[in-house]
Amino acid sequence: MTNRMERLQIMLDGQELKALDDWRFDKRMPSRASAVRELIRRGLAADGFENALSGQPSNTFGVLNSDGSDASSVQGRTKKV
C-alpha cells in the first residue's frame, strides 16, 4: 500500500461528478480517489495533449462542456505536437 502524504482538493459540479462516477463504475474502480488517480495517470501518459494559453482562468478547464459533451477539445487551448 502506498503511503500518500499529499492531499489534492478539486471542486466539481454535479454533471462533472456524475461523469466521474459513471466512468468509475463502468471501470469498476474501488473509489473516486482511485478513479481520479487513474485518469491523471492516463492523461499524463497521453500523446498529443493540449497546452493552456497564457492567462486562461481555471473555469476554462472543465470535465464537460455546457451541453454535457466531453470537454477534451475546448477552444482556447493549443494542441501540442
N, CA and C of each residue as an Amber inpcrd file, in Angstrom:
protein
   243
   0.8360000  -1.1740000   0.0000000   0.0000000   0.0000000   0.0000000
   0.8890000   1.2470000   0.0000000   0.5250000   2.2160000  -0.8080000
   1.2750000   3.4480000  -0.9030000   0.8750000   4.3940000   0.2170000
   1.8660000   5.0100000   0.8490000   1.5910000   5.9940000   1.8810000
   1.4860000   7.3630000   1.2200000   0.2860000   7.8280000   0.9970000
   0.0650000   9.1150000   0.3160000   0.0610000  10.2210000   1.3570000
   0.9790000  11.1750000   1.1920000   1.1360000  12.2330000   2.1800000
   0.5670000  13.5780000   1.7260000   0.1960000  13.6960000   0.4660000
  -0.3040000  14.9680000  -0.0640000  -1.7770000  14.8520000  -0.4140000
  -2.5170000  15.9120000  -0.1650000  -3.9420000  15.9570000  -0.4860000
  -4.1380000  16.9520000  -1.6260000  -4.9580000  16.5780000  -2.5880000
  -5.3320000  17.4450000  -3.6930000  -6.8400000  17.6050000  -3.6490000
  -7.2880000  18.8230000  -3.5210000  -8.7300000  19.0740000  -3.4360000
  -9.1770000  19.7520000  -4.7190000 -10.2530000  19.2420000  -5.3250000
 -10.8180000  19.8510000  -6.5190000 -12.3180000  20.0330000  -6.3200000
 -12.8620000  20.9830000  -7.0470000 -14.2970000  21.2310000  -6.9990000
 -14.8970000  20.7890000  -8.3360000 -15.9820000  20.0250000  -8.2800000
 -16.6950000  19.5730000  -9.4670000 -18.1520000  19.9830000  -9.3400000
 -18.7780000  20.2670000 -10.4810000 -20.2210000  20.4980000 -10.4210000
 -20.9210000  19.1380000 -10.5140000 -22.2210000  19.1520000 -10.4160000
 -22.9820000  17.9010000 -10.3930000 -22.7870000  17.0310000 -11.6230000
 -22.7450000  17.6660000 -12.8030000 -22.5570000  16.8970000 -14.0380000
 -21.1600000  16.2980000 -14.1200000 -20.1680000  17.0550000 -13.6810000
 -18.7940000  16.5430000 -13.7020000 -18.6440000  15.3660000 -12.7410000
 -19.2400000  15.4800000 -11.5650000 -19.1820000  14.3880000 -10.5980000
 -19.8950000  13.1550000 -11.1330000 -21.0300000  13.3540000 -11.8010000
 -21.7540000  12.2190000 -12.4050000 -20.8980000  11.5550000 -13.4780000
 -20.2190000  12.3600000 -14.3110000 -19.3540000  11.8030000 -15.3490000
 -18.2250000  10.9880000 -14.7200000 -17.6340000  11.5040000 -13.6450000
 -16.5730000  10.7720000 -12.9480000 -17.1090000   9.4740000 -12.3660000
 -18.2450000   9.5470000 -11.6810000 -18.8240000   8.3470000 -11.0780000
 -19.2530000   7.3310000 -12.1310000 -19.8300000   7.7870000 -13.2330000
 -20.2100000   6.8600000 -14.3090000 -18.9820000   6.1340000 -14.8400000
 -17.8840000   6.8890000 -15.0700000 -16.6400000   6.2740000 -15.5650000
 -16.1000000   5.2980000 -14.5300000 -16.1050000   5.7390000 -13.2730000
 -15.5990000   4.8950000 -12.1880000 -16.3490000   3.5710000 -12.1130000
 -17.6770000   3.6270000 -12.1340000 -18.4680000   2.4010000 -12.0260000
 -18.3060000   1.5180000 -13.2580000 -18.2260000   2.1360000 -14.4380000
 -18.0100000   1.3840000 -15.6680000 -16.6880000   0.6260000 -15.6420000
 -15.6620000   1.2500000 -15.0570000 -14.3170000   0.6380000 -14.9870000
 -14.1050000  -0.1540000 -13.7060000 -15.1400000  -0.1890000 -12.8520000
 -15.0990000  -0.9460000 -11.6070000 -13.9720000  -0.4920000 -10.6730000
 -13.7510000   0.8170000 -10.6450000 -12.7340000   1.3850000  -9.7690000
 -13.2610000   1.3610000  -8.3320000 -12.4150000   1.0960000  -7.3460000
 -12.8850000   0.9420000  -5.9680000 -13.2800000   2.2430000  -5.2630000
 -12.8300000   3.3960000  -5.7660000 -13.1520000   4.6580000  -5.1040000
 -13.0310000   5.8110000  -6.1040000 -13.5950000   6.9570000  -5.7270000
 -13.4290000   8.1560000  -6.5540000 -11.9550000   8.5310000  -6.6380000
 -11.2640000   8.4430000  -5.5090000  -9.8410000   8.8080000  -5.4920000
  -9.0400000   7.9380000  -6.4610000  -9.3100000   6.6470000  -6.4750000
  -8.5720000   5.7610000  -7.3880000  -8.9310000   6.0780000  -8.8380000
 -10.1860000   6.4360000  -9.0860000 -10.5970000   6.8030000 -10.4430000
  -9.8760000   8.0740000 -10.8890000  -9.7940000   9.0600000 -10.0130000
  -9.1110000  10.3100000 -10.3520000  -7.6300000  10.0420000 -10.5950000
  -6.9950000   9.2360000  -9.7400000  -5.5740000   8.9020000  -9.9610000
  -5.3700000   8.2070000 -11.2990000  -6.2750000   7.2780000 -11.6520000
  -6.1600000   6.5780000 -12.9360000  -6.3330000   7.5360000 -14.1030000
  -7.2930000   8.4430000 -14.0090000  -7.4880000   9.4220000 -15.0820000
  -6.2930000  10.3500000 -15.2140000  -5.7010000  10.7530000 -14.0980000
  -4.4900000  11.5750000 -14.1450000  -3.3530000  10.7950000 -14.7860000
  -3.1850000   9.5260000 -14.3960000  -2.1230000   8.6900000 -14.9700000
  -2.2930000   8.5850000 -16.4850000  -3.5310000   8.3490000 -16.9240000
  -3.7920000   8.2450000 -18.3640000  -3.5460000   9.5740000 -19.0620000
  -3.9520000  10.6620000 -18.4400000  -3.7370000  11.9730000 -19.0290000
  -2.2680000  12.3070000 -19.1710000  -1.4840000  11.9930000 -18.1560000
  -0.0540000  12.2700000 -18.2100000   0.6500000  11.4050000 -19.2540000
   0.1150000  10.2100000 -19.5040000   0.7240000   9.3030000 -20.4800000
   0.2500000   9.5770000 -21.9040000  -0.7830000  10.4080000 -22.0550000
  -1.3770000  10.6450000 -23.3750000  -0.4170000  11.3930000 -24.2890000
  -0.4800000  11.0710000 -25.5410000   0.2990000  11.7450000 -26.5560000
  -0.5620000  12.8390000 -27.1740000   0.0350000  13.9380000 -27.5760000
  -0.7150000  14.9980000 -28.2440000  -1.6280000  15.7540000 -27.3090000
  -1.2080000  15.9810000 -26.0780000  -2.0400000  16.7040000 -25.1300000
  -2.0970000  18.1830000 -25.4860000  -3.0270000  18.8760000 -24.8670000
  -3.2300000  20.2930000 -25.1630000  -2.5690000  21.1490000 -24.1010000
  -2.0230000  22.2910000 -24.5080000  -1.4220000  23.2530000 -23.5880000
  -2.3750000  24.4120000 -23.3680000  -2.4100000  24.9170000 -22.1600000
  -3.2280000  26.0830000 -21.8500000  -2.5610000  27.3280000 -22.4170000
  -3.3720000  28.2400000 -22.8810000  -2.8610000  29.5310000 -23.3190000
  -2.6780000  30.4110000 -22.0860000  -1.7500000  31.3230000 -22.1470000
  -1.4380000  32.2030000 -21.0270000  -2.6720000  32.9870000 -20.5780000
  -2.8760000  33.0380000 -19.2740000  -3.9490000  33.8390000 -18.6980000
  -5.3120000  33.1890000 -18.6560000  -5.4380000  31.9210000 -19.0370000
  -6.7500000  31.2790000 -19.0120000  -7.1960000  31.0300000 -17.5790000
  -8.4590000  31.3240000 -17.2510000  -8.9560000  31.0760000 -15.9050000
  -9.2200000  29.5830000 -15.6740000  -9.2620000  29.2200000 -14.4180000
  -9.4930000  27.8310000 -14.0290000 -10.7800000  27.2610000 -14.6100000
 -11.8340000  28.0760000 -14.6960000 -13.1220000  27.5440000 -15.1690000
 -13.1050000  27.1920000 -16.6530000 -12.0310000  27.5120000 -17.3610000
 -11.8740000  27.1100000 -18.7590000 -11.6760000  25.6000000 -18.8680000
 -11.2010000  24.9930000 -17.8150000 -10.8010000  23.5890000 -17.8460000
 -11.7930000  22.7080000 -17.1140000 -12.9480000  22.4850000 -17.7280000
 -13.9650000  21.6300000 -17.1480000 -13.8620000  20.2120000 -17.6760000
 -14.5750000  19.3290000 -17.0320000 -14.6570000  17.9420000 -17.4720000
 -15.6190000  17.8260000 -18.6460000 -16.6930000  18.6250000 -18.5990000
 -17.7380000  18.5950000 -19.6180000 -17.9580000  19.9910000 -20.1770000
 -18.4250000  20.0650000 -21.4110000 -18.8660000  21.3270000 -21.9860000
 -20.2530000  21.6520000 -21.4340000 -20.7420000  22.8600000 -21.6630000
 -22.0380000  23.2660000 -21.1230000 -23.1810000  22.3950000 -21.6390000
 -23.0040000  21.7660000 -22.8060000 -24.0460000  20.8860000 -23.3420000
 -23.9140000  19.4500000 -22.8370000 -22.9520000  19.2090000 -21.9300000
 -22.7570000  17.8770000 -21.3640000 -21.8100000  16.9960000 -22.1430000
 -21.2960000  17.4840000 -23.2770000 -20.3680000  16.6800000 -24.0720000
 -18.9600000  16.7330000 -23.4810000 -18.1270000  15.8220000 -23.9030000
 -16.7430000  15.7270000 -23.4480000 -16.0030000  17.0240000 -23.7580000
 -15.2720000  17.5590000 -22.8030000 -14.5730000  18.8340000 -22.9710000
 -13.1240000  18.6560000 -23.4040000 -12.7820000  17.5280000 -23.9890000
 -11.3820000  17.2960000 -24.3410000 -10.9030000  18.1570000 -25.4960000
 -11.8040000  18.8400000 -26.1800000 -11.3770000  19.7260000 -27.2670000
 -11.9200000  21.1330000 -27.0520000 -11.6250000  21.6960000 -25.8970000
 -12.0890000  23.0360000 -25.5350000 -11.3390000  24.0790000 -26.3410000
 -12.0610000  25.1000000 -26.8250000 -11.4160000  26.1870000 -27.5400000
 -10.5210000  26.9550000 -26.5840000  -9.4700000  27.5720000 -27.1550000
  -8.5780000  28.3540000 -26.3350000  -7.3690000  27.5880000 -25.8620000
  -7.2780000  26.3350000 -26.2420000  -6.0880000  25.5520000 -25.9440000
  -5.4220000  25.2040000 -27.2460000  -4.1420000  25.0470000 -27.2090000
  -3.4090000  24.7050000 -28.4270000  -2.9100000  23.2750000 -28.3030000
  -3.0330000  22.5320000 -29.3760000  -2.6150000  21.1460000 -29.3650000
  -1.1100000  21.0470000 -29.4800000  -0.4990000  20.3130000 -28.5860000
   0.9510000  20.1090000 -28.6350000   1.2390000  18.9590000 -29.5660000
   2.2180000  19.1370000 -30.4400000   2.5680000  18.0900000 -31.3970000
   3.9150000  17.5140000 -31.0970000
